[in-house]
Amino acid sequence: MPKWFLPTISEVVMLSDPAWATSEAANQAHHKTSSATSAAQQKKAQREWQGAIAALTQLLNQKLATQNAADTPDALIISGPTPILSDAALIPRLSTWVFNANAFNLSAFLPFRSLPGHSSKQAEVVEESTSQTLPLIPGDPLASEQFCLVLSPTFSLVFVLGTGWNDEPVFLFSFLPEVVERTWEILRPRILMLSANHLEPLDRLIHTFAPIAPDYHTVMQFTRRLLEHLPAQREESPAVRIEVPQAESSEIHLDHTDQLSPEELLATAKALDVELLQAIAHEVRTPLTTIRTLTRSLLRRKDLPDSVIQRLQSIDHECSEQIDRFGLIFRAVELETTAAQQTAMSLTRTSVAQVLQQLIPQWQKQANQRGLVLDVVLPPAMPAVVSDPTLLDKALTSLIERFTRNLPAGSHIRVDAALAGDQLKLQLQSQPQSHADDKHVGHGFGRSPLKSLGQMLMFQPETGSLSLNMAVTKNLFQSLGGKLIVRDRPQQGEVMTVYLPLEASSNIIEV
């Protein structure tokens, strides 16, 4: 039964679901969950909540593609206890309202329309543009929930991170219009009691974006994206377990690591790295993609001076570089799991000549910025290979970047392409310039050595850059249908050779 004179949102959603409603008595009679189980459920529910926010952001960007008039919001978002959206391009298009227990203040009881010198029309503008925080009575259980109510022209949705009938943490969501409408019905009295001046504009918005029956495509898209964006689960409590996809048993207890074999310890460490890197890749790529989108929208303007255009182009280039880098890291991490390895990558005919023609100017520019000289020697004609054209260019660029970052200024880099039987061979080697300081020869041929960061990454202390370690890089090229061989030469450094299989019936392309 509801615990307060107004129910919480989690209670509304549970009462609307027969599975939850019929099990209320059984759950209330059940013994309390243990603290360990409750902690695990809290982490699971929190991950689902974060995944729902990411899924909602994508859904709104897709569904609200056609923007309304400047003075009309595209959707209504009511949340608590904080705003949940961070997409800078999306927020200005929404009417956002936040319930917060700390927002209790005198201004909530002073409607703007009652102040001297303010007309009714002016008051409504102030209310809708600045008064977006809604207070709660102290002790209101709604303050202990994280929730979001969404009303838009194409869908309506409510989701909440609250507690179940047995006080266990739970994440719930519903697209049903009656549940969305019932959610508004329990929020409206709270607004009426404490901030009645906001009720009129909110009622208008509710009328504008009345709850509608869900389209099953929308529900499927949201659910799929929620699962795709679940943050990686990294658990620290001894009673909590880490899911390892490649193991038959999906549970490894951290408090008994002394009983694990070296292979199991390595698998556990790799599982932690996989989860961490997936989370980092997502958190880095998302804001960079937003920045790049905003930058490209500015570049479409015709009234910008040349100096501004050049800086915007630099921002776009830097964002694209980092997006590609972390996209490659994310893909390589996926390939490190057994499940991903069992799904064969789509390998097809790939023109290495075209790939190199696009990449060589970029490589030479990067080398020049680091005081290096890069020469690429290609045969007059090259046959196509079998690989993944969408990933090969990123893998080669990552290899060149890793190779050049460990070289001192003044070094000479040579990239040779040649046929080797039924394979195409790409070889990278370096040689210090004859006028380079003697200190570069023998020791410190490169800059400070790369440091290992976990099981998959290398870290360059001087630049702060991250790159895949050699084992993961070799696995990446293997998944691309090729092979990477690395040899160390005394006094001179590494020689990296990539072999790619030729397409059996390919035509030779002149370079």
N, C-alpha and C positions, 0 to 999 in steps of 0.2 A: 504494500500500500504506500501511497505517497507519504513522505515524512514531514511535509510542511503544508501550509495552507495553499501554496501554489507548487505544482510538481516541477521537477527538473526536466531538462530536455531528454536526458537518458531514459527517464521514466516514461515520457511520452512515446519515444521510439520503441521501447520494449513492450509497452502495452498495446502498440499497434501490430506487433508481430505475434502470431499465434504461438510460435515456438517458445517465445519468451513469456507470454502471458500465461500459458497453461502450465509452465514450469515454475511459476512464482512461489507457490506454496512449498514445493519440493526444495527449491533453493533456499528459502527462508528456514526450513527445518534442517537443512544440511549443516554440518559442523563448519566452523570457521576455517578458511584456508590457512595453511601455514605461511609464515612470513617469507619463506623461500619461494613458495609457489606464487604468493602475491607479488613479490618483486619481479619474478619472471613474467607474470601476466601484465604488470605495469609496463615493462620494457616492450613487450609485444604490442600492447595497445598504443604506446607512444610511437613506435615505428609505423604503425598503421595510420595514425593521425598525421605524421609528417608526410607519408606517402600520399594521403588524401589531399593535403595542401598542394603538393606538386602536381597531382592529377587535376585538381580544380583549376590551377593556373593555366595548364595546357588547354583544358576544356573551354575556359573563358576566352582565351586567345583565339581558339578555333571558331567558337560559336558566335563571338561578337565581332566578326570580321568586318561587318558593315557598321560604321559608327553613326550614331544619331546626331541630332543637332547639338551644337556646343553647350546649350543650356539644359540639355536633357541627358541624365545618366543612362548608361547602357544596361545597368543591372543594379540590384540592391544587395549589399552584403551586411549582415548583422552578426557580430561575433563577440566573443568574450574569452578571457579577460583582456586580450590585446588584439590589435589587427593581425591578420594572418597572411596577407598577401604582401609581397615585396617587389613585384614586377613593376618597374618604374613606368613602363609604357602603358600598363593596364590600369593602374590605380586612378589616374585622373579621369578615367571614363566611368568610374563606379561611384555610387553613393554608399559610403562606408560608415557604419555606426558600431560603437563598441560599448558593451556593458562592462563596468568595472566598479568593484566595491570601494576603491580608493577615490572614485570620482565624486564622492558625496561632498557637496559644497553648497553654499548659499545660492549661487547663481542658478542652481537647478530649480529653485523654487521661485525665481523671479522671471516670468515670461518676458521676452523682449518686447512683445507688443504692449505691455503695460508701462514701459518706461516712457517718460516724457520725450517728445521730439521724434518719436519713431512712428511712422505710419505702419499700417498693417502689412502693406506690400513689402516695405523695407524690412520689417521684422522677419517675414518669411524668408527673404534672401539671406539674412544673417543666420537664421536658424539652420538653413540647409547647407550653408557654406562653411560655418565655423563650429556650430554646436553639434558635434558628432559623438560626444562621450555621454553615456547614459549611466547614472549611478544606481547602485543596488543598496537595499536596506542591510545593515550589518546583521550577519547571521543567515542571510539568504543562501541556501545550498547551491544556487546557481553559480555563486562566486567560486565554488570549488571545481567547476567543470570548465573544460575547454570546448567551445562549440562554434559552429558556423551555420548560418542560415543564408541561403542563396536564392534569389528570385531574379529571373531573367526572362526575356521574351521566348526563349526556346526550351528552357528547363528550370525546374526548381529542385532544391536539394537541401537536406539538413544532415550534418554529421557532428558527432560529439565524442569526446574522450571523457567518460564519466565512470560511474560504478554500477555494477549489476545488483540484482536483488540480494545477493549474499555479500554485498559491499566489496566485491572483487573488481579490479580495474577492467574496463571494457571499452572497446571502440565500436561505435554503431553508426550506420548511415541509412538514409531512406530518400527515394525519389518520389514517393507516393504523395500526391497533392493533399490528401486528407491529413497526413502526418506533418507536412510543411505548414498547412493551415492551423493545425492544432498547436504547433510550436509557436506560431505567431500569437495565438490566443493566450498562451501562458506568458508571453513576453509583454504583450500590450498592457495588462493591468500593472505591471511593474513600472512601465513608462508613465502610465496615467497617475500613479501614486506619487512619483518623485520628479518627473520632468514632463508635465503635461504640455508644456509649450512645444515639445518636439512631436507630439502625437499627430497633429494635423498634417505636417509634411510627410511623416512616415505613413500615415493612412493613405495619402495620395499615391505614394510610391507602391504600397501594397496593392492598391487598386490597379495601378499601371502594370505591375508585374504579378498578376494574379497567379497562384499555383496552377500548374497545368499537368495533365497526365504525361508520364515519362515516355519518351521514345526508346525502344529497347536498344537501338544503336548507341544512344547517349549513355545509357546505363552500362553497356558493354565497354564502351571506350573509357569511361571513368574507372571501372573495375580493373580493366587491363592496365591502365596507366598507374593506378594505385599500386598494383603488384610490381610493376616495373620500377617504380620509384621508392620502394621500401628501403629505408636506409639500412646499410649493412649492420648486422647485429654483432656488436663486440661486447661481450659480457665479462665482468670483472669479479663478480661474487663467486666464491667457491661453490656455491650451490647452484649456480647458473651454468648452462652448457653452451658450447659453441657448435653450430651446425656446420658440418664438413660435407659438401655435396659429393665428393668423390669416394667417401667411405661408405661401406655397406651399413655400418652403424653410424647414425648421424649425431651421436652424442659422445663428447670427450670431456671428462671432468678435469678441471684445472687444478683441483686440490690433490690429485693423484699423479702428477706428471712424473714423479720419481719412479712410477711403475710402468711408464710407457717406454717402448723401444725407441731407438734413435730415429727410425723411419716414422713412427707415430708422432714423435716430437716435431720432426720436420714438417709433417702434414699439418699439425696444429699451428705451427708458426706460419706456414704458407696460407692457411685458412684465415688467420688474423690479417695477414697482408692483403689478401684478396678483398676482404670486407672493407678494410681501411682505404685501399686504393680506389675501389668502386665509389665509396662515399666522397673521397677527395675529388675524383674526376668529375663527379656530378656537381659538387659544390663549386668547382672552379669554372666548368664549362657554362653553367647556367647564367651567372652574371656577365661573363664575357660575351655570350651570345646576345644578351640584352644590350650591352654597350655597343656591340658591332651593329645590331639592327638600328639603334638610334643614330649611330654615326652615318650609316648608309642612307638613312632618311634625310639627314642634314645635307649629305653630299648631292642629293637630288635638287637642292635649291640652286637657283641661278644667280642669286645676289650676293654670293660669298666672295670675299677677296681671295687672291691666289694663296696668300700665306695661311689663311684659315683652311683652305682646301688641302694644302700640303700636310698640315697637322692632322686633319681628319683622316686623310689617307694613311698617314703613319699609324694612327690609332687603329684603323681598320686592319692594317697589315699585322700589327702586333697582336691584336685579338685573334686574327685568323691563325697565326702561328701557334699561339698557346692552345686554341681550341683543337687544332690538328694534333698537337703534341699530346694533350690529355685524352683526346679521342683514341689515339694509337695506344696509349698506356691502358686505357679502359678495355680496348679490344684485345690487347695482349694478355691482360689479366683474365679475361673471359676464356682465352685459349688455354690457360694454365689449369682449368678445371676439367675433370674427366668428362663431365656432361657436355662441355663445349667441344672437346676434342672428338667426341663421338659424332658430332654433327659436322660433316665434311664442309669445308669452305668451298664456295662456288668458284672454281677455277675455270678460266676461259682464255680465249686468244687475247694476248696483250701485246701491243706494239711498244717495245722498249725504246725504239727510236723516237717515237712521239713523246713518251714519258720523259726521256732524257732531254729532249729539246725544250720542254717546258721547265725542267728543273735546273738545268745547268746555269742559266742566268741568276737564279735565286741562290744556288750554291756559291757562285763566284762573288756575289754581293756580300754574303755572310762571311766568306773567307777574307775579303778585302777589309771588312769592318774589324776583323781580328788581326790585321797585319799579316795575312797569309797569302800565298800565291797558289791558285788552284788551276791546274791544267787537266782537260778531259780529252783523251785520245780515243776516237771512235773509228771503227772500220768504215769503208765507203758504203757498205750496205749491211743491214742487220735483219735477220729473220725474226718473226714474232715468236714469243714464248707463251707458255701456259702458266698463268698466274691469276691473281685477283687485281685487275687494273685500278680498283677504287682504293686499294690498300698498299699496293706495291710502291707507289710514289711516296707515300708517307713513311713507309719502312725504310726506303733508301735515304730519304732526307734525314730521318732520325739517325741512321748509321753515319752519314756524313757529318752531322752535327756532333755526335759523340766522338768521332775520329778527330775533328778539328779542335774541339774544346780542350783537348789534352796536349796541344802543341804550342810551343813558344812562338812569339811573333818573329817573322822572317823565315818561317819554314815553308818548304815547297811541297805541295800535295799533287799527286798525279793519280788520275782515274783512267784506267785502261779498260776498254771493252774489246773482247775477241771471242771467236768461236773456239770451243773445246769439244770436239766430237759432236754429240747430240745435245750439247749444252752451250749456253752463252755465259761467258765468264766476265765479271766486273771486278776489278782489283783496285784497292786503295792502298797507296803506300806514300811515305813521306820521307823527306830528306832535309836537314837544316841547310840554310843558305851558307855558302862558303864564307861569307863575311859575318856570319853569326858568331856570337861570343863563344869562346871555348867552353864556358860553363854549361852550355846547352848540350854538349856532347858527353856521352857516357852516363852522366847522372842528370836528372832533371831534364831529360830530353823533352818531356812534357812539363806542363805546369804541375801544381801540387796534385798528387795522385787522387783519383776518384775514391770516395769512401762508400762502403756498402751501407745501404739503408734498408734494413729488413731483408726479405728473401727475394725481392724482385727489382729493386731500384738501386741506382748509384747516384751519389751526391758530389757535386763539384764545389768544394768550400769557397773558392775564389769568386765564383759567379752565382752560387746558390741555385744552379740549374739541376734539374732531375733528369735522369735517363734510365732506360731499361738496362738491367745488367746483362752480361753476355749470354748467360744461359737462357734467359727469357727471349733475348733477341734472336738467338739461334732457333728456338722453338717457333718464333714468329715467322722467320724465313722458311722454315720447314712446312708450316701451315700454308705458306704461299706457293708451295710446290718446289721450292729451291733448297739450297744449302748454304750455310755461312761457315767459313773456315778462318780462324784467326791464328796467326803465327807471330811470335815475338822474335825480333832480330836484335842481337846485342848491339849496343851503341846507337841504334837507329830507331827502334820502336816497333810498332805493330804493322803487320800487313794483313788486311782484311780482303777476303775473296768471296764473292757471291756467285753461286752457280744457279742458273735458271734453265729448266728444260725447254728445248725448242719445240714449237708446234710441228707435228709430223708433216703436215701439208701446207706449211706457211709459205707465203711469198716473201722474198727478200725485199726489204725496204731500204732505199738509198737514203743516206744521211746528208 
